[in-house]
Amino acid sequence: QVQLEESGGGLVQAGGSLRLSCSASGSIFKINTMAWYRQAPGMQRELVARVTLSGGTDYADSVKGRFTISRDNAKNAVYLQMNSLKPEDTAVYYCNQIIQPLQLWMDALDAWGQGTLVTVSS
């Protein structure tokens, strides 16, 4: 019914940059909050950044000033620009979108991408 497709992960040296993208497709009426989470090996999944429908944002303290989240409502897409990457940013990054389907009688869907691996070498 709804699918999220992520792209943009990879291997980068410390201090480098990457941009993650995530697009939703399917029966979508509107998308409320869009967010990026990450999960490092042996760690719990944590919120990295999120952006509301009105454009409000918040970030994990560990990425403030280095990462920027943005969204394109026309494309049902969310982006994460990651600058000044550090080895501790190494993780699988997951896109999350709270999606109201075209079938308005249905509850909003908590949709997740498949994850994209970001590896930062020292």
VEXTI-46905 format. One record per residue (C-alpha): chain; residue number from 1; x, y, z. Coordinates in steps of 0.001 Angstrom, whole numbers, plus 524288, in hexadecimal, padded with zeros to 5 digits. Each point is the difference from the previous one (the first is absolute). Example, Ala and Ser with C-alpha at 12.3 -4.5 7.8 and 13.67 -1.06 7.14 Angstrom:
2
cadena=A | num=1 | u=8300C | v=7EE6C | w=81E78
cadena=A | num=2 | u=8055A | v=80D70 | w=7FD6C
//
This chain:
122
cadena=A | num=1 | u=80000 | v=80000 | w=80000
cadena=A | num=2 | u=80AE0 | v=80975 | w=803C4
cadena=A | num=3 | u=80E77 | v=7FE27 | w=7FD88
cadena=A | num=4 | u=80BEE | v=807CF | w=803E7
cadena=A | num=5 | u=80C4A | v=7FFB0 | w=7F7D2
cadena=A | num=6 | u=80CC8 | v=804D6 | w=805A4
cadena=A | num=7 | u=80CBE | v=8034D | w=7F967
cadena=A | num=8 | u=80CB4 | v=80704 | w=80281
cadena=A | num=9 | u=80764 | v=7F7D9 | w=809E6
cadena=A | num=10 | u=80DFF | v=7FBCD | w=7FE30
cadena=A | num=11 | u=80DF3 | v=800E4 | w=804C7
cadena=A | num=12 | u=805FA | v=80D36 | w=802E7
cadena=A | num=13 | u=80BE4 | v=804F5 | w=8073D
cadena=A | num=14 | u=7FEB1 | v=80787 | w=80C92
cadena=A | num=15 | u=7FCFE | v=80E32 | w=7FD1A
cadena=A | num=16 | u=7F8E7 | v=7FC95 | w=7F382
cadena=A | num=17 | u=7F1D7 | v=80176 | w=7FC0A
cadena=A | num=18 | u=7F4D3 | v=7F787 | w=7FB78
cadena=A | num=19 | u=7F1E5 | v=802BD | w=7FC61
cadena=A | num=20 | u=7F56D | v=7F61F | w=802B6
cadena=A | num=21 | u=7F328 | v=7FFFC | w=7F8A2
cadena=A | num=22 | u=7F32B | v=7F920 | w=802A5
cadena=A | num=23 | u=7F3F7 | v=80041 | w=7F751
cadena=A | num=24 | u=7F28F | v=7FA8D | w=802E9
cadena=A | num=25 | u=7F6E7 | v=7FA44 | w=7F5E3
cadena=A | num=26 | u=7F266 | v=7FA24 | w=8003B
cadena=A | num=27 | u=7F2B4 | v=80465 | w=80499
cadena=A | num=28 | u=80406 | v=80C68 | w=8071F
cadena=A | num=29 | u=7F713 | v=80AF5 | w=80456
cadena=A | num=30 | u=80A11 | v=80759 | w=807D7
cadena=A | num=31 | u=80C35 | v=7FD86 | w=807C9
cadena=A | num=32 | u=800F8 | v=80557 | w=80DA9
cadena=A | num=33 | u=80D00 | v=7FE97 | w=806E0
cadena=A | num=34 | u=80BCD | v=7FB37 | w=7F862
cadena=A | num=35 | u=80C05 | v=7FB85 | w=80744
cadena=A | num=36 | u=80D0B | v=7F937 | w=7FF64
cadena=A | num=37 | u=8044D | v=7F60D | w=80A19
cadena=A | num=38 | u=80C8E | v=7F863 | w=80106
cadena=A | num=39 | u=80498 | v=7F394 | w=8063C
cadena=A | num=40 | u=80E38 | v=7FCF2 | w=80286
cadena=A | num=41 | u=8048B | v=7F1F7 | w=8027E
cadena=A | num=42 | u=7FBF5 | v=7FB87 | w=80D81
cadena=A | num=43 | u=7F88D | v=80C8B | w=8028E
cadena=A | num=44 | u=7F1B2 | v=803C3 | w=8006E
cadena=A | num=45 | u=7F9EF | v=80771 | w=7F4DE
cadena=A | num=46 | u=80054 | v=80E8E | w=802B9
cadena=A | num=47 | u=7F9AE | v=80C01 | w=7FA3A
cadena=A | num=48 | u=8095C | v=80836 | w=7F7F3
cadena=A | num=49 | u=7F6FD | v=80AAE | w=7FAEA
cadena=A | num=50 | u=7F1D2 | v=8027D | w=7FCA7
cadena=A | num=51 | u=7F81E | v=80A11 | w=7F8B5
cadena=A | num=52 | u=7F184 | v=802A1 | w=801AC
cadena=A | num=53 | u=7F624 | v=80320 | w=7F55F
cadena=A | num=54 | u=8012D | v=80E69 | w=80372
cadena=A | num=55 | u=80ED2 | v=7FF74 | w=7FEE1
cadena=A | num=56 | u=803ED | v=7FFB6 | w=80E2A
cadena=A | num=57 | u=80C53 | v=7F83A | w=80292
cadena=A | num=58 | u=8074E | v=7FA12 | w=80B3C
cadena=A | num=59 | u=80CC7 | v=7F8AF | w=800E0
cadena=A | num=60 | u=80765 | v=7F6E9 | w=808D0
cadena=A | num=61 | u=80A2A | v=807A0 | w=807A5
cadena=A | num=62 | u=80ACE | v=7F7E2 | w=7F9D9
cadena=A | num=63 | u=7FCE6 | v=804EB | w=7F238
cadena=A | num=64 | u=7FBD6 | v=80E14 | w=80268
cadena=A | num=65 | u=80778 | v=80965 | w=7F76B
cadena=A | num=66 | u=804C2 | v=7F50A | w=7F710
cadena=A | num=67 | u=7F3A2 | v=7F9B8 | w=7FA82
cadena=A | num=68 | u=7F47C | v=80692 | w=7F94D
cadena=A | num=69 | u=7F2E0 | v=7F9B3 | w=7FD71
cadena=A | num=70 | u=7F70C | v=80510 | w=7F563
cadena=A | num=71 | u=7F3DC | v=7FBA3 | w=7F8DB
cadena=A | num=72 | u=7F9B0 | v=80198 | w=7F2B7
cadena=A | num=73 | u=7F166 | v=7FDF3 | w=8017E
cadena=A | num=74 | u=7FDB6 | v=7FFD4 | w=7F14A
cadena=A | num=75 | u=808FF | v=7F433 | w=7FEF4
cadena=A | num=76 | u=7FC2E | v=7F98B | w=80CE5
cadena=A | num=77 | u=80E67 | v=80072 | w=80315
cadena=A | num=78 | u=808B5 | v=802AC | w=80B8F
cadena=A | num=79 | u=80E92 | v=8028A | w=7FFAE
cadena=A | num=80 | u=80B0E | v=7FFD0 | w=809CB
cadena=A | num=81 | u=80C10 | v=807F1 | w=7FCC7
cadena=A | num=82 | u=80B0F | v=7FB10 | w=80878
cadena=A | num=83 | u=80C53 | v=80841 | w=800FE
cadena=A | num=84 | u=80C3F | v=7FED5 | w=80842
cadena=A | num=85 | u=7FD80 | v=7F18F | w=80196
cadena=A | num=86 | u=80679 | v=7F8DB | w=80B34
cadena=A | num=87 | u=802EF | v=7F17F | w=801D1
cadena=A | num=88 | u=7F59A | v=7FFA5 | w=80A92
cadena=A | num=89 | u=7F5DA | v=80366 | w=7F5A8
cadena=A | num=90 | u=80200 | v=7F27E | w=7FA35
cadena=A | num=91 | u=7F2E0 | v=7F90C | w=8002C
cadena=A | num=92 | u=7F4AC | v=7FB38 | w=7F7EE
cadena=A | num=93 | u=7F73A | v=80BB4 | w=7FD87
cadena=A | num=94 | u=7F15B | v=7FDFF | w=7FEF8
cadena=A | num=95 | u=7F5DD | v=80904 | w=7FA45
cadena=A | num=96 | u=7F310 | v=80109 | w=8072B
cadena=A | num=97 | u=7F3B4 | v=806B2 | w=7FB2D
cadena=A | num=98 | u=7F2AB | v=80137 | w=80660
cadena=A | num=99 | u=7F6F5 | v=7FEC9 | w=7F44F
cadena=A | num=100 | u=7F172 | v=80267 | w=7FEFE
cadena=A | num=101 | u=7FAE2 | v=7F726 | w=7F52E
cadena=A | num=102 | u=7F655 | v=80439 | w=7F59B
cadena=A | num=103 | u=7F679 | v=7F74E | w=80729
cadena=A | num=104 | u=7FD15 | v=80A61 | w=80A17
cadena=A | num=105 | u=7F8A6 | v=7F6B8 | w=808EF
cadena=A | num=106 | u=80CCA | v=7F8DA | w=80270
cadena=A | num=107 | u=8096E | v=803B3 | w=80AAE
cadena=A | num=108 | u=80CCC | v=8064F | w=7FC38
cadena=A | num=109 | u=80AB6 | v=7F66A | w=7FC78
cadena=A | num=110 | u=80D0D | v=7FF87 | w=806E3
cadena=A | num=111 | u=8086F | v=7FCD2 | w=7F42C
cadena=A | num=112 | u=80E6B | v=7FC3C | w=80039
cadena=A | num=113 | u=80A3E | v=7FF05 | w=7F584
cadena=A | num=114 | u=808D6 | v=7F43C | w=7FE81
cadena=A | num=115 | u=80BD5 | v=80726 | w=8055D
cadena=A | num=116 | u=80C5B | v=804F4 | w=7F9A6
cadena=A | num=117 | u=80D96 | v=7FDE1 | w=8057E
cadena=A | num=118 | u=808BC | v=80B9B | w=802D6
cadena=A | num=119 | u=80E1A | v=7FCCF | w=8034B
cadena=A | num=120 | u=8095F | v=80AA6 | w=8043C
cadena=A | num=121 | u=80E4C | v=7FC4C | w=80037
cadena=A | num=122 | u=809F0 | v=806C6 | w=808B7
//
